[in-house]
Every structure is written in structure tokens, then in C-alpha cells.
Amino acid sequence: MSWKSEIESGKRFEFGDNWSNFLENITDYQIEHAKMKLVEWLGDIEGKTFLDIGSGSGLHSLCARMLGAKVYSFDYDLQSVECTRYLKEKYFPNDEDWVVEQGSVLDKSYIESLGKFDIVYSWGVLHHTGEMWEALEHAEIPVSDEGTFFIAIYNTQVYWTPYWKFVKKTYNSNALMRFFWKYFYMIFNTLAYSIKDLILFKNPLSRYAEYKRSRGMSIYYDLIDWLGGYPFETAKAEEIFDFYKEKNYTLEKLYTANGRLGCNQFVFKKSK
């Protein structure tokens, strides 16, 4: 089944359509803070080769290139590929050190054809492939000896994971359910955050400012990405750790969702 037919049948969210809307309003502020988060996690990447698996909007590929890395970006979603190409042409036209193309992490022969990279980056992508463990297996193939592997995977929650799978599946089923879930959570989140901020005597605008500092993303488009993000799989932090420990990876940095909603983030170093 093709990418487009999967979307039309409700089996896959149209990530690229959401990202193209996000790019219409992207600001230098968001780009700068996304760059800061990359440096925070990966340090100095100037002169290094950087593979972005599932480039999405292209924002983090752009940041890696701005930080001096030689970037190779690919995505399964054709509109996401176009989003990444848009940023490349806007900021780095005719740049031979940034390649953008369509590809699938589930295509092992394609992944093997890419060669080796100093940094392999896949943030919040592999759990949307429909075959997460196979994707996790393939994603580490391009990591060079002593290379860095940075991934983020949805955290498993005993009760909430089945619920969110239901929300995402029904969100993609028809326009009525998309309308319902989108406005339900826009209203619910606004009320919940306002009440919490009032109790804690915080400025409600501080939550938005805090969010904007996180990876340069947008509250609205990230909500749509979250609600629609299907296929949807999860893993416990220890499952990911054990999976790559057996492949001679050492965990260098870790952020966990601490049992809550969100992604567990891992920076691994590959041993020779």
C-alpha cells in the first residue's frame, strides 16, 4: 500500500500537510531555540555528517546544517519531503552538503545504501512507522563506529496508551472525528492549563513561552501532530535501553517522560 493510499484509508496521518502549515508561520526565534536544543543534546556538530530519519518539517535538519553539519534528510511522507526541501532552498539553495529525498526506514536495502554517519537523528518518528521494532533495528545501521544515535520514542503508559491509540485511530477515520478531537483538546487543554496556572499563581502566557523554547515547535501544530500521529506504538525506557545495549551501544544522555505522556529521549554512542 502506498503512502497516499494509507492516508486515504485512515491508516496513516498526513504529517506533511500539518508541517507545511507550521512552516507558514515559522520564526527566527523558533529556529534559534531549536538550534540550542540540538547543541544541548549533541554538543558541537560542525563538520560532522548528520542523518535525519523522518525529517518532518525539516526544522532540525535546517538547524543541523546551520550548526555546520553535512546533512542527509529523508522522510516517507512526500509532503514532509517537500517541507524539508522548502527550508533547504530558502536557507541553503544549491548546497551540496544538504541532501533531501524520500525514503523509508523500513526499507533495509535503502538504509544500507546510505552509508555511515557521525550522527543519526530520529526524533519522534520510528513509533509512527507501523513497525516500530523493525524501524529501531534499521535506524542504527547507518551509525558509524563511535557514532552518536539520538532517538525519541513514545513512553508506554499502562492505561493511557490504549486510550491514545483509540483517539489517534478515530481522528484519522473521518472529518467529523478530526473536528471533535481537535476542538475538544483545544478547549480542554486551555481550561486545564489556566486552572493550574491560577492555582500556582503563574502567568498563563509563561506556559506558551516555555513551550516555544522547547525544540522550536508550535503548540497548535504540535497538538495536531499529536492527535493525528498514527500509526502509534510505544516502549518503556528500559526496553529501548536493553535493545541497544545488546547492539554495543552505550547510553550517554537520557530524558524520560517519568511515567507520563510524552517521549523518552536517548543519546547512544556506538562502540567499535
N, C-alpha and C positions, 0 to 999 in steps of 0.2 A: 504494500500500500504506500502511495506517495505521500510527501509532506502535505500537499494541498488536500488530498482526499481524507487524510487523517483529521485535518481541521474540519472539513465539511461534515464528517461523520460524528463529530463531537469527541473524538479520541485524543485530540491534541489542542492546546491553547495556541492562539495566534500571537506568540510573543512579539514578533517583529512589528506587528501593527501597533501594539502598545508602545514599543520603544520608539517608533517613528513619531508618535505624538509627544513623547517625552523630549525628543531632540528639538522639537519646535520651540521649546522654552528653556533649553539648557543655558546655563550662565557660566561665566568665567569663575565665579565663586564655587560652583559645584565641581568644576574641573579641578581647581586648585585643591579642594579638600579631598577629592578622590585621589589625587596625586599624593597627598600627605598620608592617606591610609595605606597606599601601596608601599611607601617608604617605611612606614611604621612596621609593616609586616615583613618586608623583603630587604630593607636596607638599600644600599647603593646598587642600582642595577645597570648603570651606564656601561655600554659596551657588551652587555650580556644578550644572549638570544632568549626570546620570550615567546612561548606558545600559549595563545589564548583559546582554550577549548570552549566553544559556546560563547562567542564574543558579544551576543545580545545587542545592546545599543552601540557598542564599540567604545564606550567611555573609558574602560580600563585598558583596552588596547591603546587608545589615544594617550592615556596617562603614561603608560609604559614607554611609548615612543618619545614622549616629551621628556622623560627621565633618561633618555639616551639608549634604551634597549633596541635591539633589532627584533621586530615584531612579526609574528605569523599568526593571523586570526582566521578562525573558521567557525561556521555555525551551520546547523542542519536547516534552520528556518531561513528561507530565501529573503524575507523582508528584513530579518536581522542582519544578514549579509549586506544588504543594501544600506542599512543604517551605519554599519561599520565603514563601508566604502564612502558614504557621505562625509563622515568625520575625517577620513583619510584625505579625501580630495579637498576638503575645506582647510585642513591644517597642514597636511603634508602631501601636496599634489606631486605626482610623478616621483615619489620617493621609493627607491628600490629596496630600502630597508624596512618596508612595511608591506606585507603581502596579505591580501584578503580574498577568501574563497569560500565556497560552500563545501561542506563535508560532514560526515557523521562519525562520532566517536565509536559507534557500534560497528563500523566498517574497519575491521582489523587490518586488512591489506592497505587501506588508505592511511591509517595511523602509522603503520610501519614504513610507509613511503616518505613520511615527513622528515625522517632523520632524528637527530638528538638535539635537545635544547638545555640551556643552563637553568631555565625556569619554565615549568609547566604550570599554568594557572587555569583553574576552572571553578569559578565561584557560583554556587547555587545552580548548577547546570545538570550534573550527572543524575540527580534524582528525578529529572524530568524526561529521561530518555525512554522510559518504559521497561528498561533492562538495566537497572542501576548497578548491580554487581558485575555484570559484563562490562559496563561502561567504566567502572572503577578499575577493572582488570586492564582494559585497553589504555586508559588515560595515563598510566605510568610508563607505558612503553617508550615514549619519546624522552623521558627524563635521562639526562646524561649521567655518567658516573660522577658522584659527588654533587649532582644537580639538586635543585630545590623544587619541591612539589607542593603547591598551595591549593587546597580544595576546601569547599564549604558544602556540607550536606545537612539536610533537614534532620532535626533531632526527633527520635521516636518518643511519643507520649502514649502511655497505656490507653487512656480513654479518649484523648483529643485527636489522635492520629486518624482513627476510623471516621470521626466526625468531619475532619477537614477533607478527607478523601471524598466523602459524600458531597460536601459543599462544592468542591472543585469539579467533580464529575457532573453534578447537576448544573453548575454555572455554564459549562460548555455544551450542555444538551440543547438549549434553545434560548431565544432572545428574552423571553419572559423571565426565566430564572436568572439570567445575567442581570437584568434590571432589578429584580428583587434583592439578590445578594449584594449587589454594588451599593444600593441606597440603604439597605438595612445596616451594613457595616460602616458606611459613611456616617449615618446618624448615631449608631451605637458607639463607635469609637469617639466621636466628638463629645457625646454626653459623658462617657466613661472617663475620658481624659480631663474634661472640665471639672467633674466632681472630684476626681483625685487631686487635681491641682488646687482646687478650692480648699480641700481638707488640709493639704500640705502648705497652703498659703504661697503657692508658686504662681508666677506669671504664666498663663496658658500659652503665650507666644514663645516661651522658653523651650517648650517641647518641640515646636517646629524648628527653632534654631538648632537645637540639639540634633534633631533628625537630619537636617541639611548638612551637618558636619560629618555624618556617617556615610562614607563611601560616595558622597556627592549625589545621592539619589533624591527622588521626589516622593512626598508622602502619597499623593493621589495615584501616580502611575505605579508606585510600588505596591499599593493596595490592589490595584487591578491585576498586577503581575502575580500577587499572592493568591487572590481569589480564583484566578483563571489557571494558575500553574498546574497543568495536568498533561501527561501522566505525573503521578505523585507517589514517591517512595521515601522512606526514612531509614535511619540507622542510629543506633546508640553510639556514643563516642568511643566506647571500648571496642565495639565491633570494627569500626574503621581503624583504630589503633592496631588491633590484632591482625587485621587483614594485611596491613602494610609492614608490620613488624616481620611477618613471615617472608616478606619480599626484600628484606635487608634495608628497610628504611628506619631512620631514627627521627623521633618526634622532637622538633626544635621549638615550636610555639603551638599553643593550644588556647582556644576560647570555646567554652561550652555554653549551651543555652541553659544549663543548670536545671534541667528537667522541664523547662518551659518551651513555649513556641519559639521557633527560630532555627538558625543553622549552628551546628558545631563547626568550628573552623580549625584547620590543621596546616601547619607548615612542616613538611618532612624533608629530610636530607637523605639522599640515596648513597649507600655505601658502595665501594668498588666490589 
